[in-house]
Amino acid sequence: MPFLKRRPKEKEEAMLSWILKSEINLTSVMDGNVTILKDDIKLHHMLPTKILGENINIARVKKYFSPEAWQTLKVALSSKRDNAEWNCTVCDTDVNNAASLVCDGCLEWFHQKCERTFKLLSKKAKTDLEQPPKERFPLNE
């Protein structure tokens, strides 16, 4: 299912899974039983680049964070933004210099040539892929 068509709680869960260390229980956080603390957040270089996507409203998850943790996340996102690398999920090389696509379900980037390989390798690759905005990622064909 495309990320933008997911229910709000599903989007929040996805975003939190990108941000939090693996040992943090997402269900407890989303149920309001646990508040996210500064040390629960992944380091900026461990955050996936997709968290910077234009359709990601990270403010939706602010309610789960302590004030100090939210500030820590903002700093981490700023650092991530300054050093963002948009790499192909298949070959792990930069997508900026080749025709590329973003999956509207998982929000991962692929070179057009690699996307075909990915679809062959993954039976779960059922979501549509769409062209990236040209102003953000120029395509050199």
N, C-alpha and C positions, 0 to 999 in steps of 0.2 A: 504494500500500500504506500502511495506517495507520502512523504513526511508531512507535507502541508495539509493533507487530508486526514491525518491522524487526529484522534481526540486529544484535547488539551493535556490530560494526565499522561497519555502515551508519549507526547512530545516532551513533557517534563521529565519523565522517566528516562527517555533516551538522552536528554541533555545532562541529567545528573550522572548517568552511567559514563559519559565522556569525561566528566569533571572529577568524580570521586575515586579514591583509591579502591581497589577491588575488595578489600576487607570490610568496607562500609556496607551495611545492610540497607539497600534502597527502599525496601518496603517499610522499614522502621522510620526512615527519613520522611517518606511520602505520607505516612500515617500520622506524622507529627510527634512521634515518640522520641525522636532523636533530632537534635539541631546540629547542622554541619559546623564543624570547628575548623580553624585554620589548618591544622595538621591532617585533616581528612582530604584535602585537595591535592590533586596531582601537580607535580612541578610543571611549569609552562611548556617545557620541551616534550612532556608526555601527553599534553592535551592534543587531541586530533585537530587538524587544520579545519575540518568541516565545522567546527564550533564557531568559526569566523564567518560562515556563510551569510549571505544577505537575507536569507529567510529564517535565520535563527534569532529568536527573541530571548536572549539569555536572561533578561529581567524577569521572565515568568517564574524562574526558580529562586529568586532572591528571598522569598519567604521562608525557605528552608535553611538559610544561613544565619550564623551569628553575625553581628556587624563587622567584627574583625575578620571573619572568614570571607565575607562578601568583598571587603576591601582587598584581601589577599587574592581573591579570584580576579578582581578588576585589574590588579597589577599584573597577574599572570597572563591575562588576555591581552593586555597592552603589549607585553613583551612578546607574546606569540604573534600578534599582529605585525610587530616590527620585524620579525624574523620568519614570517610565514613562508612555508614551502608547500606548494600545491603539487603533490606527486601522484602519479598513476598508481592505483591500487595493485595492478598486476606486475608492472616492471619497476616500480619505485623510482622513476625518473620524472623530472619536471614536466608538467603538462602545458606550460606557457608557450613553448616553442613548437607545438605540433597541434594538429586538429584534435580536440578533446571533448569529452562529454561528462556530465555529472548525472549520476543515478538519482532520480527523484525519490527513491525509497530509502536508500542507505546514505545518500549524500556523499558518496565516494566518487573520486575523479578517475577517469580512464582515458588513455589515448584511444582514438577510434579503432586503430588496429588491434590494440590490446583488449578492447571491449568484446570483440568477437571471440577471442581466446577465453575470456572470463565467462561468457555465456556458454561456451562449450564445456568448461570445467565445472560450472556451478549450476545445478538444477534449480537452485533457489533464485536465480537471476531472472525473475519474471517482471520486475518493474521496468517501466519505460525509461529510456535515457534521453536527455534533452541537451541541446547545445548550450554551452555556457554563454553568459552575456559577453558580447565582443568587446565592450568597453573595459571590462575587468581582465579578460583573458584573450588577447588577440590571437586569432588563428592564422598560422602561416601554412598555407596549403602547398 
